[in-house]
Amino acid sequence: MSSEPGAITSFDQFRLAEPVQRAVRDARFTIPTPVQQAAIPLALERRDILATAQTGTGKTAAFTLPMIDRLAGGRARARMPRALILEPVRELALQVQEQVNLFSAHVNLSSELFIGGVNIGPQIRRAAQPVDIMIATPGRLLDLFDRGALLLIGVEILVIDEADRMLDMGFIPDIESIVAKLPVRRQTMMLSATMPPEIGRIAKRFLQRPARVSVAPPAATTELVDQSVIHCRASDKDRTLRTLLGSPAVESALVFCNRKRTVDELVATLRRERVAVEPLHGDMPQPVRLKTMEAFRAGGIRILVATDVAGRGLDVQGISHVFNYDVPTQPEDYVHHIGRTGRAGNPGTSITLAAAGEREHLEAIEKLINLKIRVRSVNDDAVPATAPAADARPPAKVARRPERAVAAPDAGGTDHPLAHILAPAPTRRRTPVPRRHRNGVAAPPKRTATWSETLGHARRQHEEADDAPAKRRPAAKNHRRGKAPSAADERPDARPRGPRSSRSPKFFTDSDDVPAFLRPPAPQSE
């Protein structure tokens, strides 16, 4: 079943309880948004709802108002909450609690927030008390249940907010475990900014004959946001963002990065340039994150650099610019990012910095939103820049010798007015000059020794070595003490050497075994 927004122009037409109507008037809510017009009447009928609406359209009030109206007439019991709201991130859970407290100001209802990143001891003590509305993240809720701090058999209303984000963050198994602990007879409302096929399959398991509410096409971007993209190199993103943040038009900016490490590095770079920025990501302690969010809402922080943890459901009024430092890898994340500006009828600006390797993600975003994002330059907002072609090649290298890089004139082109300049200069090949002629005097040719002269020289060296006196090793002990060597100092293992035989060959050519062609010629007598 699909429901379209009717002709409801006031919250008085919803037939809410008087204390709830008074809280709505105190909050200065006058005209319901389209998603509120379609979802609130169905929720008051206790129907299961599967709602799809773009971010910033008032989905929180669409399920909190009928929930408070229904729970106003009962009382909670210890460790047994009556309503459960599941949120993917802590910041969104905190905002939902603020909405619940706002609309239940004149109703005797209690609400508690159970999120990770803080001490679990106080939360265990609060869970033991009667709680009407429990706002929690899936991981912390299961932790409290495993510790025996609460029971889920008394839940009458279950709200799964940002279901597509739950799917992206891998919380679906935790939600399945939570749903298995709830009573079968309950009212379930699932809300999502987009509706991928997997969300539809999950809704069939969690919801019973749900009423479908779709007030805008999936991933539609608001017309109040001026979207543009700047093509630049990845190494130039820091300098480009610094230039953009220095514009007087940037009153309050939210910069999105894909990774927590990128957030820290970008914040350090901007601070070195004396730009006042603050980080926000999941690795920060929860008290610091809450303090940063409060300062950003109050205007104490003008520029906030965050991961996608701040992109879902972040409701901060007055954000003039949203910068995507990285192109989101998931096209749906781009829709949530730019949805942080252009809210409540105010115009906004979204600028994405795209490097060459991110062009594929940018094309996927344009396909999802069915819109060609305008390409602009850094310093000129009026004249769009031209995006580089996909098959663009780097410029050719400049030749070292300019006279060879210039094209020569055509054949027979001596009539060309610049022929004497364009024609390459004639080159002469250098003839090598022999070394002996470089000084003008011919050097005498180098003479090589004959074979007989070489053998005779070697033979004379061998004879001189044999005639040299033998050098004996002196006795170590007596020689150092100045005594003459004795017979006891001689080496006992030395073998006696006899006199050298005069017939022993002194050179290898004296042997009879040497062939005749290797022997030197015999001297001839005169």
C-alpha positions as CSV (number, residue, x, y, z in Angstrom):
1,M,0.0,0.0,0.0
2,S,1.3,3.4,-0.9
3,S,0.2,6.6,0.7
4,E,0.6,10.1,-0.8
5,P,0.4,13.3,1.2
6,G,-3.1,14.7,1.6
7,A,-4.4,18.2,2.0
8,I,-3.3,18.5,5.6
9,T,-2.2,22.1,6.4
10,S,-2.0,22.1,10.2
11,F,-1.0,19.7,13.0
12,D,-4.4,20.2,14.6
13,Q,-5.9,18.0,11.8
14,F,-3.9,15.0,13.2
15,R,-6.2,14.7,16.2
16,L,-3.2,14.4,18.6
17,A,-3.7,14.6,22.3
18,E,-3.9,18.1,23.8
19,P,-0.5,17.9,25.7
20,V,1.2,16.8,22.5
21,Q,-0.5,19.6,20.5
22,R,0.7,22.1,23.0
23,A,4.3,20.9,22.7
24,V,4.0,21.2,18.9
25,R,2.8,24.8,19.3
26,D,5.6,25.5,21.8
27,A,8.1,24.2,19.2
28,R,6.6,26.6,16.6
29,F,5.7,23.8,14.2
30,T,2.9,25.0,12.0
31,I,2.6,23.2,8.7
32,P,3.5,19.5,8.5
33,T,6.0,18.4,6.0
34,P,5.0,15.9,3.2
35,V,6.4,12.9,5.1
36,Q,4.6,14.0,8.3
37,Q,1.3,14.4,6.4
38,A,1.6,10.9,5.0
39,A,3.1,8.9,8.0
40,I,1.4,10.4,11.1
41,P,-2.2,9.3,10.3
42,L,-1.0,5.8,9.5
43,A,1.1,5.6,12.7
44,L,-1.9,6.7,14.8
45,E,-3.8,3.7,13.3
46,R,-1.0,1.5,14.6
47,R,0.0,0.4,11.2
48,D,3.5,-0.9,10.3
49,I,5.2,1.7,8.1
50,L,8.0,1.6,5.6
51,A,8.8,5.2,4.8
52,T,11.2,6.6,2.2
53,A,12.0,10.3,2.3
54,Q,15.1,12.4,1.6
55,T,17.1,13.7,4.5
56,G,16.0,16.9,6.2
57,T,12.3,16.4,5.6
58,G,11.1,15.9,9.2
59,K,11.1,12.1,9.5
60,T,11.9,12.3,13.2
61,A,8.7,14.1,14.1
62,A,6.8,11.7,11.8
63,F,7.4,8.8,14.2
64,T,8.0,10.5,17.6
65,L,4.6,12.4,17.6
66,P,2.4,9.4,17.2
67,M,4.6,7.4,19.6
68,I,4.2,10.0,22.4
69,D,0.5,10.2,21.8
70,R,0.1,6.4,22.2
71,L,2.3,6.0,25.2
72,A,0.9,9.0,27.1
73,G,-1.8,6.9,28.8
74,G,0.4,4.1,30.3
75,R,3.2,3.5,32.8
76,A,6.5,1.7,32.3
77,R,7.8,-1.0,34.5
78,A,11.4,-1.6,35.7
79,R,13.8,-2.9,33.1
80,M,11.0,-3.1,30.5
81,P,10.9,-0.2,28.0
82,R,7.7,0.4,26.1
83,A,9.2,1.9,23.0
84,L,12.6,1.3,21.3
85,I,14.2,3.6,18.8
86,L,17.4,2.2,17.1
87,E,19.8,4.7,15.6
88,P,23.0,3.9,13.6
89,V,25.3,6.6,15.2
90,R,25.5,8.3,18.5
91,E,25.0,11.8,17.2
92,L,21.7,10.9,15.6
93,A,20.5,9.1,18.7
94,L,21.3,12.3,20.7
95,Q,19.2,14.4,18.3
96,V,16.3,12.0,18.5
97,Q,16.3,12.2,22.3
98,E,16.2,16.0,22.0
99,Q,13.1,15.7,19.7
100,V,11.4,13.3,22.1
101,N,12.0,15.5,25.1
102,L,10.7,18.5,23.1
103,F,7.4,16.8,22.2
104,S,6.9,15.1,25.5
105,A,7.4,18.3,27.6
106,H,3.7,18.2,28.8
107,V,3.4,14.4,29.1
108,N,4.6,12.3,31.9
109,L,7.0,10.1,29.9
110,S,10.6,9.2,30.6
111,S,13.2,8.7,27.9
112,E,16.8,7.5,28.2
113,L,19.8,7.4,25.8
114,F,21.9,4.3,25.6
115,I,24.9,4.6,23.3
116,G,28.5,3.4,23.2
117,G,31.6,5.3,23.9
118,V,30.7,6.2,27.5
119,N,30.8,4.3,30.8
120,I,28.3,1.5,30.9
121,G,27.8,1.5,34.7
122,P,25.4,4.5,34.9
123,Q,23.5,3.1,31.9
124,I,23.0,-0.2,33.7
125,R,21.5,1.7,36.7
126,R,19.2,3.7,34.5
127,A,18.1,0.7,32.6
128,A,16.9,-0.9,35.8
129,Q,14.5,2.0,36.3
130,P,11.2,2.3,34.5
131,V,11.8,3.8,31.0
132,D,9.0,4.6,28.5
133,I,11.1,5.4,25.4
134,M,14.6,4.0,25.0
135,I,16.9,5.5,22.3
136,A,19.9,3.3,21.6
137,T,22.5,2.1,19.2
138,P,22.3,-1.7,18.4
139,G,25.7,-2.6,19.9
140,R,25.1,-1.0,23.3
141,L,21.6,-2.3,23.5
142,L,22.7,-5.9,23.1
143,D,25.5,-5.4,25.6
144,L,22.9,-4.3,28.2
145,F,20.7,-7.2,27.4
146,D,23.5,-9.7,27.7
147,R,24.4,-8.2,31.2
148,G,20.7,-8.8,32.3
149,A,20.1,-5.0,32.7
150,L,16.9,-5.0,30.7
151,L,14.1,-7.1,29.1
152,L,12.5,-6.5,25.8
153,I,9.3,-8.4,26.2
154,G,7.3,-5.2,26.9
155,V,8.2,-3.2,23.8
156,E,5.1,-2.0,22.0
157,I,6.6,0.2,19.3
158,L,9.9,-0.4,17.4
159,V,11.5,2.2,15.2
160,I,14.4,1.4,12.9
161,D,15.7,4.8,11.8
162,E,18.1,5.2,8.9
163,A,17.7,1.6,7.8
164,D,20.0,2.1,4.7
165,R,22.7,3.3,7.0
166,M,22.2,0.4,9.3
167,L,22.8,-1.8,6.2
168,D,25.9,0.0,5.2
169,M,27.5,-0.2,8.7
170,G,26.8,-3.9,9.1
171,F,24.2,-3.6,11.9
172,I,21.6,-5.8,10.3
173,P,22.7,-9.0,12.2
174,D,22.4,-7.1,15.4
175,I,19.0,-5.8,14.5
176,E,17.9,-9.3,13.7
177,S,19.1,-10.5,17.1
178,I,17.2,-7.6,18.8
179,V,14.0,-8.2,16.8
180,A,14.1,-11.9,17.9
181,K,13.8,-10.8,21.5
182,L,10.8,-8.5,21.0
183,P,7.1,-9.6,21.2
184,V,5.5,-10.6,17.9
185,R,2.5,-8.2,18.4
186,R,4.1,-4.8,18.1
187,Q,4.1,-1.8,15.8
188,T,7.2,-1.4,13.6
189,M,8.2,1.6,11.7
190,M,11.2,1.5,9.3
191,L,12.5,4.8,7.9
192,S,15.2,5.2,5.2
193,A,16.5,7.9,3.0
194,T,17.0,5.5,0.1
195,M,15.4,2.1,-0.6
196,P,17.9,-0.4,-2.0
197,P,16.6,-3.9,-2.8
198,E,18.2,-5.3,0.3
199,I,16.1,-3.0,2.5
200,G,13.0,-4.3,0.9
201,R,13.9,-7.9,1.7
202,I,14.7,-6.9,5.3
203,A,11.3,-5.1,5.7
204,K,9.5,-8.3,4.7
205,R,11.0,-10.0,7.7
206,F,10.5,-7.2,10.3
207,L,7.2,-5.7,9.2
208,Q,3.7,-7.1,8.8
209,R,1.7,-5.7,5.9
210,P,3.4,-2.4,6.0
211,A,2.0,0.8,4.5
212,R,4.5,2.3,2.1
213,V,5.2,6.0,2.3
214,S,7.3,7.7,-0.4
215,V,7.1,11.4,-0.6
216,A,10.1,12.0,-2.9
217,P,12.1,9.9,-5.4
218,P,14.9,7.9,-3.8
219,A,18.2,9.9,-3.7
220,A,16.5,13.1,-4.9
221,T,18.5,16.2,-4.1
222,T,16.9,19.4,-2.9
223,E,16.6,22.2,-5.4
224,L,17.8,24.7,-2.8
225,V,21.4,23.3,-2.9
226,D,23.7,24.7,-5.6
227,Q,25.8,21.7,-6.5
228,S,29.1,22.0,-8.3
229,V,32.4,20.0,-8.7
230,I,36.0,21.1,-9.1
231,H,38.4,18.8,-11.0
232,C,41.8,19.0,-9.5
233,R,44.8,16.8,-8.7
234,A,44.8,14.9,-5.4
235,S,47.9,16.8,-4.2
236,D,46.1,20.1,-4.9
237,K,43.0,19.4,-2.8
238,D,44.4,21.0,0.4
239,R,45.3,24.3,-1.4
240,T,42.0,24.3,-3.2
241,L,39.9,23.8,-0.1
242,R,42.0,26.5,1.7
243,T,41.1,28.9,-1.0
244,L,37.4,28.0,-0.9
245,L,37.1,28.3,2.9
246,G,38.6,31.8,2.7
247,S,35.6,33.0,0.7
248,P,33.4,35.6,2.6
249,A,30.3,33.6,1.5
250,V,31.3,30.7,3.7
251,E,29.5,31.4,7.0
252,S,29.4,27.8,8.4
253,A,30.9,24.9,6.6
254,L,30.9,21.1,6.9
255,V,33.8,19.2,5.2
256,F,33.3,15.5,4.6
257,C,36.2,13.0,4.3
258,N,35.9,9.3,3.6
259,R,38.5,8.2,6.2
260,K,39.2,9.1,9.8
261,R,42.9,9.4,9.0
262,T,42.1,11.9,6.3
263,V,40.2,14.0,8.8
264,D,43.1,14.2,11.2
265,E,45.6,15.0,8.4
266,L,43.4,17.7,6.8
267,V,42.7,19.3,10.2
268,A,46.5,19.5,10.9
269,T,47.1,21.0,7.5
270,L,44.4,23.6,7.8
271,R,45.6,24.5,11.3
272,R,49.1,25.1,10.0
273,E,47.5,27.6,7.6
274,R,45.8,29.2,10.6
275,V,42.3,28.1,9.7
276,A,40.1,27.4,12.8
277,V,38.7,23.9,12.3
278,E,37.7,21.0,14.5
279,P,37.5,17.2,13.7
280,L,34.6,14.8,14.2
281,H,34.9,11.0,13.7
282,G,34.3,7.7,15.5
283,D,37.7,7.4,17.2
284,M,37.1,10.5,19.3
285,P,35.9,10.0,22.9
286,Q,32.1,10.4,23.2
287,P,32.3,13.4,25.6
288,V,34.6,15.2,23.1
289,R,32.3,14.4,20.2
290,L,29.2,15.7,22.1
291,K,31.1,18.9,23.1
292,T,32.2,19.5,19.5
293,M,28.6,19.0,18.2
294,E,27.2,21.4,20.8
295,A,29.8,24.0,19.9
296,F,29.1,23.6,16.2
297,R,25.4,24.1,16.7
298,A,25.9,27.1,18.9
299,G,28.2,28.7,16.3
300,G,31.4,28.4,18.3
301,I,32.9,26.3,15.6
302,R,32.6,27.7,12.0
303,I,34.3,24.8,10.1
304,L,33.8,21.2,11.0
305,V,35.8,18.4,9.3
306,A,34.0,15.0,9.7
307,T,33.5,11.6,8.4
308,D,30.2,10.2,7.3
309,V,29.3,9.7,11.0
310,A,28.0,13.3,11.0
311,G,26.3,13.0,7.6
312,R,23.2,11.1,8.7
313,G,20.5,13.0,10.4
314,L,22.7,15.9,11.5
315,D,20.3,18.7,12.1
316,V,22.3,22.0,12.4
317,Q,20.7,25.2,11.2
318,G,22.6,27.7,9.3
319,I,25.2,25.5,7.4
320,S,25.9,27.6,4.3
321,H,28.4,25.3,2.6
322,V,29.1,21.5,2.4
323,F,32.5,20.4,0.9
324,N,33.2,16.9,-0.1
325,Y,36.9,16.7,0.2
326,D,36.7,13.1,-1.1
327,V,34.1,11.9,-3.6
328,P,31.8,9.5,-1.6
329,T,32.3,5.9,-2.7
330,Q,28.6,5.2,-2.1
331,P,26.4,7.5,-4.2
332,E,23.7,7.6,-1.4
333,D,26.3,9.2,1.0
334,Y,26.5,12.1,-1.4
335,V,22.8,12.8,-1.0
336,H,23.1,12.8,2.8
337,H,26.1,15.0,2.8
338,I,24.6,17.8,0.7
339,G,21.4,17.4,2.7
340,R,23.1,19.1,5.6
341,T,22.7,22.4,3.9
342,G,19.7,24.0,2.1
343,R,17.4,23.1,5.0
344,A,14.2,24.8,6.3
345,G,13.8,26.8,3.0
346,N,17.3,28.3,3.2
347,P,19.6,28.1,0.2
348,G,22.9,26.2,0.4
349,T,26.0,25.4,-1.6
350,S,27.7,22.0,-2.1
351,I,31.2,21.7,-3.7
352,T,32.9,18.4,-4.4
353,L,36.6,18.1,-5.1
354,A,37.2,15.3,-7.6
355,A,40.6,13.9,-8.6
356,A,41.2,11.8,-11.7
357,G,40.9,8.5,-9.8
358,E,37.5,9.5,-8.4
359,R,35.7,10.2,-11.7
360,E,34.0,6.8,-11.6
361,H,32.4,7.5,-8.2
362,L,31.3,10.9,-9.5
363,E,29.6,9.4,-12.5
364,A,27.8,6.9,-10.2
365,I,26.5,9.9,-8.2
366,E,25.3,11.7,-11.3
367,K,23.5,8.6,-12.4
368,L,21.8,8.2,-9.0
369,I,20.5,11.7,-8.7
370,N,19.8,12.0,-12.5
371,L,21.6,15.3,-12.7
372,K,24.8,16.5,-14.3
373,I,26.7,18.3,-11.6
374,R,28.0,21.7,-12.7
375,V,31.7,22.0,-13.2
376,R,33.3,25.2,-11.8
377,S,36.7,26.7,-11.1
378,V,38.2,27.7,-7.8
379,N,38.1,31.5,-8.1
380,D,35.3,32.0,-10.5
381,D,31.8,31.2,-9.4
382,A,29.9,32.6,-12.4
383,V,31.7,31.0,-15.3
384,P,31.8,27.2,-15.1
385,A,35.1,25.6,-15.9
386,T,35.5,22.8,-18.4
387,A,36.1,19.4,-17.1
388,P,39.2,17.6,-18.5
389,A,38.4,15.0,-21.1
390,A,38.5,11.4,-19.9
391,D,41.1,10.4,-22.5
392,A,43.2,13.5,-22.1
393,R,46.9,12.9,-22.4
394,P,49.7,14.8,-20.7
395,P,51.5,17.5,-22.8
396,A,54.4,16.3,-24.8
397,K,57.9,17.0,-23.5
398,V,59.7,20.0,-24.9
399,A,62.7,19.1,-26.9
400,R,66.1,20.1,-25.5
401,R,67.2,21.6,-28.8
402,P,64.5,24.0,-30.0
403,E,65.9,24.1,-33.6
404,R,65.0,20.4,-33.9
405,A,61.5,20.7,-32.4
406,V,60.5,23.3,-35.1
407,A,59.2,21.8,-38.3
408,A,61.5,22.4,-41.3
409,P,60.1,24.0,-44.4
410,D,58.7,21.8,-47.2
411,A,60.9,20.5,-50.0
412,G,61.8,23.3,-52.3
413,G,60.8,25.8,-49.7
414,T,63.7,28.2,-50.0
415,D,61.2,30.9,-50.8
416,H,59.8,30.7,-47.2
417,P,60.4,34.0,-45.4
418,L,61.8,32.2,-42.4
419,A,63.7,29.5,-44.3
420,H,67.1,30.7,-43.0
421,I,65.8,30.3,-39.4
422,L,63.7,27.1,-39.8
423,A,66.3,25.2,-41.7
424,P,68.5,23.1,-39.3
425,A,72.0,24.2,-39.0
426,P,74.5,22.0,-40.8
427,T,76.5,19.7,-38.6
428,R,80.0,18.4,-39.4
429,R,81.1,15.0,-38.3
430,R,84.4,15.1,-36.3
431,T,87.1,12.9,-37.7
432,P,89.0,11.2,-34.9
433,V,92.7,12.2,-34.8
434,P,95.3,9.4,-33.9
435,R,97.0,10.0,-30.6
436,R,100.5,10.0,-32.1
437,H,99.6,12.9,-34.4
438,R,97.9,15.2,-31.9
439,N,101.1,17.0,-31.0
440,G,102.3,17.2,-34.6
441,V,105.1,14.6,-34.1
442,A,104.7,11.0,-35.1
443,A,105.4,8.7,-32.2
444,P,107.7,5.7,-32.9
445,P,105.9,2.4,-33.1
446,K,105.9,0.3,-30.0
447,R,108.2,-2.7,-30.2
448,T,107.1,-6.1,-28.8
449,A,109.6,-8.6,-27.3
450,T,110.1,-11.9,-29.1
451,W,109.4,-15.3,-27.6
452,S,113.1,-16.1,-27.1
453,E,113.7,-12.8,-25.4
454,T,110.8,-13.4,-23.0
455,L,112.1,-16.9,-22.0
456,G,115.6,-15.6,-21.5
457,H,114.4,-12.9,-19.2
458,A,112.5,-15.3,-17.1
459,R,115.4,-17.7,-17.0
460,R,117.8,-15.0,-15.7
461,Q,115.4,-14.0,-12.9
462,H,115.2,-17.7,-11.8
463,E,119.0,-18.0,-11.7
464,E,119.4,-14.8,-9.7
465,A,116.8,-16.1,-7.1
466,D,118.8,-19.4,-6.6
467,D,122.1,-17.6,-6.1
468,A,120.7,-15.4,-3.3
469,P,121.7,-16.4,0.3
470,A,119.1,-18.4,2.1
471,K,117.3,-16.5,4.9
472,R,116.7,-18.6,8.0
473,R,114.2,-17.9,10.7
474,P,116.0,-16.9,13.9
475,A,115.4,-18.6,17.2
476,A,112.6,-16.8,18.9
477,K,113.6,-17.1,22.6
478,N,117.4,-16.7,22.5
479,H,117.3,-14.1,19.8
480,R,115.1,-11.8,21.8
481,R,117.3,-12.2,24.9
482,G,120.5,-11.5,22.9
483,K,121.9,-15.1,23.1
484,A,123.3,-17.2,20.4
485,P,121.0,-19.9,19.1
486,S,121.8,-23.4,20.3
487,A,121.0,-26.8,19.0
488,A,118.0,-27.1,21.3
489,D,116.4,-24.0,19.7
490,E,116.3,-25.6,16.3
491,R,113.0,-27.0,15.1
492,P,112.8,-30.7,16.0
493,D,110.6,-31.5,13.1
494,A,112.8,-29.7,10.5
495,R,114.0,-32.0,7.8
496,P,117.7,-31.7,6.9
497,R,118.4,-30.2,3.5
498,G,121.2,-31.7,1.4
499,P,123.2,-29.8,-1.1
500,R,121.4,-28.8,-4.3
501,S,122.3,-31.1,-7.1
502,S,124.1,-29.3,-9.8
503,R,122.4,-31.5,-12.4
504,S,118.9,-30.6,-11.2
505,P,117.0,-28.5,-13.8
506,K,117.0,-24.8,-12.9
507,F,114.3,-24.0,-15.5
508,F,111.6,-26.0,-17.1
509,T,113.3,-25.8,-20.5
510,D,116.4,-27.6,-19.1
511,S,114.4,-30.8,-18.7
512,D,114.6,-33.4,-21.4
513,D,110.9,-33.8,-21.3
514,V,110.3,-30.4,-22.8
515,P,109.5,-30.5,-26.5
516,A,112.1,-29.1,-28.9
517,F,109.8,-26.3,-30.2
518,L,109.6,-24.9,-26.6
519,R,113.3,-24.7,-26.1
520,P,115.3,-21.5,-26.9
521,P,117.6,-21.7,-29.9
522,A,121.2,-22.8,-29.1
523,P,123.7,-20.0,-29.4
524,Q,125.8,-20.2,-32.6
525,S,129.5,-20.0,-32.4
526,E,131.2,-17.4,-34.6
